[in-house]
Amino acid sequence: MLDPRVLDNHELDAELAVLKRGRDASMDEGAQGAELAEADALIEKFEAEIRHRHEQPQGD
C-alpha cells in the first residue's frame, strides 16, 4: 500500500488523482461496499496528508 507521507507534494497530488480515477472506474463497473472501502480509506489518507502539509508553516 502506498504511504502518502513518503511522497513529494507533486507525487502526492498525482497519486491521489490516479486513486480517484481508479475508484470511479471501479464504481462504473459495478463495484460496491467492501470493494471500494480500501480505495476510499487510501484516498482519505492522501487527502489528510495534503491537508496536513497545507496547514504547516512554509519555511524559507
Buried (B, 14 or more C-beta within 10 A) or exposed (E): EBEBEEBEEEEBEEBBEEBBEEBEEBEEEEEEEEEBEEBEEBBEBBBEBBEEEEEEEEEE
